[in-house]
Amino acid sequence: MKPLTLLAIAGLACASLAAAAERTAESALAEAGDNRAELTKLLATAPEAQRAGVRFLLANMPPDDLRSLSADYLRENVTLAYEALAAAPWAGQIPTEIFHNDVLPYASLNERRDNWRARLREVAAPLVRECQTPGEAAQALNRGLFRAVKVRYSTKREKPDQSPLESMASGLASCSGLSILLVDACRAVGIPARVVGTPLWANRSGNHTWVEVWDGGWHFLGAAEPDADGLDRGWFKGNAAQAVRDVPQHAIYASSFRQTGLAFPLVWDRRIAWVPAVNVTDRYTAAAEPVPDGKVRLLVRVLDRGGRRVAAKVTVTDAADAALKLAGTSRDESADVNNILPFLVPAGRACQLRVEHAGQTLEREVVSHAHDEQTVTVALDR
């Protein structure tokens, strides 16, 4: 079987998701097969205050979930979601449609369906106890959650689409696994959150996944990458600003539980076209900060003898202007593979690059190109 392209998947998704978007809770039951009795029981026994949420889930559930998820599983998810929002200081600020789509759902993408809410609420609630807004609480979680559950970024994770409990069991996760974990921790304490990502940066350096939270509007943050300056910041902001809305592989998508007619592109399995999405590229490109005329973004990566990224002191000096001296620390294996130390240097000029690590010092001359971005990899010999 030939692999499906993003354009082919988009075509399939438009047909299947458009049909799903016409479902109601009652019509969805017809797709549940042998599981219909379970879901009928759930709908019939839901408390009046939660019935609209149950109907939303049933009307938008993927077919496999309709045929397999138990009433007990869904009832626990719904009950805890309503309890979490009621306990949050910002409860009165969350529109019903945002709660339904971005707090209530039991999953973000195609990850394993786990009973994660009670466990993550236990961990997350103390971290947000003093917070008064969803944005403030999301940042507190980003600072403390991953340390509390002992999960870190690693390319050696078992799979990219790990559920929260899978990531917590292994202690390792990709940017997608970290994002799913942070989104679910947010939802566990009543913060509207969703997974966001791009199949491929416009500069073709790779794909990436991150998180958006709702606080009067959508704001982004990198999972396990807290920024002291607040929301809407991150190493990937420059890459996101170059996204291309109408080119599927270079656009930016936010996950949705509500059927939208558009599929979230899952780079680990391009055959899956049943995860709904919203194209949010315009919000990122509108905030674009172009590289100034006459400048180049010089990205520096430092590898040890085994090819692993290391945190080294890097200094860049302009050979023609001794007053221009820039310094920073390269990213090690705890950072996303596309998170590379950036410097803004004059275009078309020779720069002296100095790298210091574990008692070793390397120097080399680098001539910056005339285009906007250039990556330099320095390999240490011991």
C-alpha positions as CSV (number, residue, x, y, z in Angstrom):
1,M,0.0,0.0,0.0
2,K,1.4,3.4,-1.0
3,P,1.6,6.0,1.8
4,L,-1.1,8.6,1.7
5,T,-0.1,12.2,1.1
6,L,-1.5,15.1,3.2
7,L,-3.6,16.2,0.3
8,A,-5.1,12.7,-0.1
9,I,-5.8,12.5,3.6
10,A,-7.4,16.0,3.5
11,G,-9.7,14.8,0.7
12,L,-10.8,11.7,2.6
13,A,-11.2,13.6,5.7
14,C,-13.5,16.2,4.2
15,A,-15.9,13.5,3.1
16,S,-15.8,11.4,6.4
17,L,-15.7,14.4,8.8
18,A,-18.4,16.3,6.9
19,A,-20.7,13.3,7.3
20,A,-19.9,13.0,11.0
21,A,-20.6,16.7,11.5
22,E,-24.2,16.1,10.7
23,R,-24.6,13.6,13.6
24,T,-26.7,14.1,16.7
25,A,-26.3,12.1,19.9
26,E,-29.2,9.9,18.8
27,S,-28.0,9.2,15.3
28,A,-24.5,8.5,16.6
29,L,-26.0,5.6,18.6
30,A,-26.7,3.8,15.3
31,E,-23.0,3.6,14.7
32,A,-22.2,2.1,18.1
33,G,-23.1,-1.5,17.1
34,D,-22.9,-3.8,20.1
35,N,-22.0,-0.8,22.3
36,R,-25.3,1.0,21.7
37,A,-26.8,-0.2,25.0
38,E,-23.9,1.2,26.9
39,L,-24.1,4.6,25.4
40,T,-27.9,4.7,25.6
41,K,-27.6,4.0,29.3
42,L,-25.1,6.8,29.7
43,L,-27.4,9.3,28.0
44,A,-30.5,8.1,29.9
45,T,-28.8,8.3,33.4
46,A,-26.7,11.5,33.0
47,P,-27.7,14.3,35.5
48,E,-29.7,17.1,33.8
49,A,-26.8,19.5,34.3
50,Q,-24.4,17.2,32.4
51,R,-26.7,16.0,29.7
52,A,-25.7,18.6,27.1
53,G,-22.1,17.6,27.6
54,V,-22.9,13.9,27.2
55,R,-24.8,14.7,24.0
56,F,-21.9,16.7,22.7
57,L,-19.5,13.9,23.2
58,L,-21.7,11.3,21.6
59,A,-22.4,13.4,18.6
60,N,-18.7,14.0,17.9
61,M,-17.0,10.7,19.0
62,P,-14.9,8.9,16.5
63,P,-16.5,5.7,15.2
64,D,-14.1,3.4,17.1
65,D,-14.8,5.1,20.4
66,L,-18.5,4.8,19.8
67,R,-18.1,1.1,19.4
68,S,-15.8,0.5,22.3
69,L,-15.9,3.0,25.2
70,S,-18.0,2.0,28.2
71,A,-20.6,4.1,30.0
72,D,-18.6,3.9,33.2
73,Y,-15.5,5.3,31.4
74,L,-17.4,8.2,29.9
75,R,-19.5,8.9,33.0
76,E,-16.3,9.3,35.1
77,N,-14.8,11.6,32.5
78,V,-17.9,13.8,32.3
79,T,-18.4,14.0,36.1
80,L,-14.8,14.9,36.8
81,A,-14.7,17.5,34.0
82,Y,-17.8,19.3,35.4
83,E,-16.4,19.1,38.9
84,A,-13.1,20.6,37.8
85,L,-14.7,23.6,36.1
86,A,-17.0,24.2,39.0
87,A,-14.0,24.4,41.4
88,A,-12.0,26.8,39.2
89,P,-12.0,30.5,40.0
90,W,-12.4,31.2,36.3
91,A,-15.5,29.0,35.9
92,G,-17.8,31.9,35.0
93,Q,-15.5,33.0,32.3
94,I,-15.6,29.9,30.2
95,P,-18.2,29.8,27.4
96,T,-20.2,26.5,27.2
97,E,-18.9,25.7,23.7
98,I,-15.3,26.1,24.9
99,F,-15.9,23.8,27.9
100,H,-17.5,21.2,25.7
101,N,-14.8,21.2,23.1
102,D,-11.6,21.9,25.2
103,V,-12.2,20.7,28.7
104,L,-14.8,17.9,28.5
105,P,-13.1,15.6,25.9
106,Y,-11.3,12.5,27.1
107,A,-8.7,12.6,24.3
108,S,-6.9,15.1,22.0
109,L,-5.6,13.0,19.1
110,N,-5.4,9.2,18.6
111,E,-3.7,8.4,21.8
112,R,-4.8,5.4,24.0
113,R,-8.0,6.1,25.9
114,D,-7.0,6.3,29.6
115,N,-8.7,7.2,32.8
116,W,-6.3,10.1,33.4
117,R,-8.5,12.8,34.9
118,A,-8.4,11.7,38.6
119,R,-4.7,11.1,38.6
120,L,-3.8,14.3,36.8
121,R,-6.2,16.4,38.9
122,E,-4.4,15.0,42.0
123,V,-1.1,16.2,40.7
124,A,-2.2,19.4,39.1
125,A,-4.6,20.9,41.7
126,P,-1.9,21.8,44.2
127,L,0.2,23.4,41.4
128,V,-2.6,25.8,40.5
129,R,-4.1,26.4,44.0
130,E,-3.2,30.1,44.0
131,C,-3.9,30.9,40.4
132,Q,-6.9,33.1,39.4
133,T,-6.9,32.8,35.6
134,P,-6.6,29.9,33.1
135,G,-3.5,31.4,31.6
136,E,-1.8,31.8,34.9
137,A,-2.7,28.3,35.9
138,A,-1.5,26.8,32.6
139,Q,1.9,28.4,33.1
140,A,2.1,27.1,36.7
141,L,1.4,23.6,35.4
142,N,4.0,24.0,32.6
143,R,6.6,24.9,35.3
144,G,5.8,22.1,37.8
145,L,3.9,19.3,36.1
146,F,6.7,17.4,34.3
147,R,8.9,17.4,37.3
148,A,6.1,16.2,39.5
149,V,5.2,13.2,37.2
150,K,8.9,12.6,36.2
151,V,8.4,12.9,32.5
152,R,11.0,14.5,30.2
153,Y,11.5,15.0,26.5
154,S,13.4,12.3,24.7
155,T,13.7,11.0,21.1
156,K,13.9,7.5,22.7
157,R,10.2,7.5,23.8
158,E,8.3,4.4,22.9
159,K,6.0,6.1,20.4
160,P,5.0,9.7,19.5
161,D,1.3,9.5,20.3
162,Q,1.6,8.4,24.0
163,S,-1.3,8.8,26.4
164,P,-0.6,10.6,29.7
165,L,-0.4,7.4,31.6
166,E,2.0,5.8,29.0
167,S,4.3,8.9,29.2
168,M,4.2,8.8,33.0
169,A,5.0,5.0,33.1
170,S,8.1,5.4,30.8
171,G,9.2,8.9,32.0
172,L,10.0,9.8,28.3
173,A,7.8,11.6,25.7
174,S,8.1,13.4,22.4
175,C,6.8,16.9,21.9
176,S,3.4,15.3,21.0
177,G,3.4,13.2,24.1
178,L,4.4,16.1,26.3
179,S,1.7,18.3,24.7
180,I,-1.0,15.6,25.2
181,L,0.1,15.3,28.9
182,L,0.0,19.1,29.5
183,V,-3.4,19.5,27.7
184,D,-4.9,16.7,29.9
185,A,-3.5,18.2,33.1
186,C,-5.0,21.5,32.1
187,R,-8.4,19.9,31.5
188,A,-8.2,18.0,34.7
189,V,-8.4,21.4,36.6
190,G,-10.8,23.1,34.3
191,I,-8.4,24.9,31.9
192,P,-9.6,24.8,28.3
193,A,-6.6,23.5,26.3
194,R,-5.9,21.8,23.0
195,V,-3.0,20.3,21.0
196,V,-1.5,22.3,18.2
197,G,1.0,21.4,15.6
198,T,2.5,21.5,12.1
199,P,3.4,18.6,9.9
200,L,6.5,20.4,8.6
201,W,8.0,23.8,9.2
202,A,8.2,25.9,6.1
203,N,12.0,25.8,6.3
204,R,11.7,22.0,6.3
205,S,13.5,21.5,9.5
206,G,10.9,19.1,10.9
207,N,7.5,18.9,12.5
208,H,6.4,20.1,16.0
209,T,3.6,20.0,18.5
210,W,2.7,22.4,21.3
211,V,-0.3,23.6,23.4
212,E,-2.8,26.3,23.3
213,V,-4.9,27.4,26.3
214,W,-8.0,29.6,26.4
215,D,-8.0,32.7,28.5
216,G,-10.4,35.1,26.9
217,G,-8.8,33.9,23.6
218,W,-6.3,31.3,22.5
219,H,-2.6,31.6,23.7
220,F,0.3,29.2,23.1
221,L,3.0,27.7,25.1
222,G,5.6,24.9,24.5
223,A,5.0,21.8,26.6
224,A,7.7,21.4,29.2
225,E,9.2,24.6,27.9
226,P,8.0,27.3,30.3
227,D,8.9,30.9,29.5
228,A,9.4,33.4,32.3
229,D,8.0,36.1,30.1
230,G,4.6,34.5,29.9
231,L,2.3,33.0,27.2
232,D,2.7,33.4,23.4
233,R,6.5,32.9,23.6
234,G,8.7,30.0,22.6
235,W,11.7,29.0,20.5
236,F,9.4,28.0,17.7
237,K,7.7,31.4,17.3
238,G,9.9,32.4,14.4
239,N,9.2,29.1,12.6
240,A,5.5,29.4,13.2
241,A,5.4,32.9,11.7
242,Q,6.6,31.4,8.4
243,A,3.7,28.8,8.2
244,V,1.7,28.7,5.0
245,R,-2.1,28.5,5.5
246,D,-3.0,27.0,2.1
247,V,-0.1,24.5,1.9
248,P,-1.3,21.6,4.1
249,Q,2.2,20.3,5.1
250,H,3.3,23.8,6.2
251,A,0.0,25.0,7.9
252,I,-0.7,25.0,11.7
253,Y,-3.6,23.1,13.1
254,A,-5.3,23.0,16.4
255,S,-7.1,19.8,17.5
256,S,-10.8,19.8,18.0
257,F,-13.3,17.3,19.4
258,R,-16.1,18.9,17.6
259,Q,-16.3,17.7,14.0
260,T,-15.0,20.4,11.6
261,G,-14.6,18.9,8.2
262,L,-10.8,19.2,8.5
263,A,-8.4,16.5,9.8
264,F,-5.5,17.1,12.1
265,P,-2.4,15.7,10.2
266,L,-0.8,13.0,12.3
267,V,2.7,12.6,11.0
268,W,3.2,9.2,12.8
269,D,0.2,7.7,10.9
270,R,-1.0,9.5,7.8
271,R,-3.8,7.0,7.3
272,I,-5.7,8.4,10.3
273,A,-8.1,11.1,9.1
274,W,-10.7,11.1,11.9
275,V,-9.1,13.6,14.3
276,P,-10.8,17.0,13.7
277,A,-8.8,20.2,13.4
278,V,-9.0,23.9,12.9
279,N,-6.5,25.7,10.7
280,V,-5.0,28.4,13.0
281,T,-2.1,29.5,10.8
282,D,-3.3,33.1,10.4
283,R,-2.9,33.8,14.2
284,Y,0.8,32.8,14.1
285,T,1.7,34.5,10.8
286,A,0.0,37.7,11.8
287,A,2.5,38.0,14.7
288,A,5.4,37.5,12.4
289,E,8.6,39.3,13.2
290,P,10.7,39.2,10.0
291,V,14.4,38.9,10.0
292,P,15.7,42.5,9.6
293,D,17.2,43.5,6.3
294,G,20.9,42.7,6.2
295,K,20.6,40.1,9.0
296,V,20.6,36.3,9.2
297,R,19.4,33.9,11.9
298,L,22.5,31.7,12.6
299,L,21.4,28.5,14.3
300,V,24.2,26.6,16.2
301,R,24.0,23.0,17.2
302,V,26.8,21.3,19.2
303,L,27.2,17.5,19.2
304,D,29.5,15.2,21.2
305,R,31.5,12.4,19.8
306,G,28.5,10.1,19.9
307,G,26.3,12.5,18.0
308,R,24.3,13.6,21.0
309,R,23.4,17.2,21.5
310,V,25.2,18.9,24.4
311,A,24.9,22.2,26.3
312,A,28.0,24.1,25.4
313,K,29.0,27.8,25.8
314,V,28.8,29.3,22.3
315,T,30.3,32.8,21.4
316,V,29.9,34.5,18.0
317,T,32.1,37.4,17.1
318,D,31.9,39.5,14.0
319,A,35.3,39.5,12.3
320,A,34.8,43.1,11.0
321,D,33.3,44.5,14.2
322,A,34.9,43.5,17.5
323,A,32.1,45.2,19.4
324,L,29.6,42.6,18.1
325,K,29.9,39.7,20.5
326,L,27.0,37.3,21.1
327,A,26.8,34.4,23.5
328,G,24.5,31.6,24.5
329,T,24.2,28.0,25.4
330,S,23.5,25.3,22.9
331,R,20.6,22.9,23.5
332,D,21.2,19.4,24.9
333,E,19.1,16.2,24.5
334,S,16.4,17.5,26.9
335,A,15.3,20.1,24.3
336,D,13.2,19.5,21.2
337,V,15.3,18.4,18.3
338,N,14.3,21.5,16.3
339,N,15.1,23.9,19.2
340,I,18.5,25.3,18.1
341,L,20.5,28.1,19.7
342,P,19.8,31.3,17.5
343,F,22.0,34.3,16.9
344,L,21.1,37.3,14.7
345,V,24.2,38.2,12.7
346,P,25.0,40.4,9.7
347,A,24.4,38.7,6.3
348,G,27.3,37.9,4.1
349,R,30.0,38.5,6.7
350,A,32.6,36.2,8.4
351,C,31.9,35.4,12.0
352,Q,34.2,33.7,14.5
353,L,32.4,30.8,16.3
354,R,33.8,29.7,19.6
355,V,32.5,26.6,21.4
356,E,33.5,25.6,25.0
357,H,32.5,22.3,26.6
358,A,33.9,20.0,29.2
359,G,37.4,21.6,29.0
360,Q,37.5,21.5,25.2
361,T,37.5,24.7,23.1
362,L,36.9,24.8,19.3
363,E,37.0,27.8,17.1
364,R,36.0,28.1,13.5
365,E,35.1,30.8,11.0
366,V,31.6,30.8,9.6
367,V,30.5,33.0,6.7
368,S,26.8,33.9,6.9
369,H,24.7,33.4,3.8
370,A,22.5,36.0,2.2
371,H,19.2,34.2,3.1
372,D,17.2,34.5,6.3
373,E,18.4,31.4,8.1
374,Q,21.5,29.2,8.3
375,T,22.3,26.2,10.6
376,V,25.8,25.3,11.7
377,T,26.6,22.0,13.4
378,V,29.8,21.8,15.5
379,A,31.0,18.2,16.3
380,L,33.3,17.8,19.3
381,D,36.1,15.3,19.0
382,R,35.9,14.0,22.5
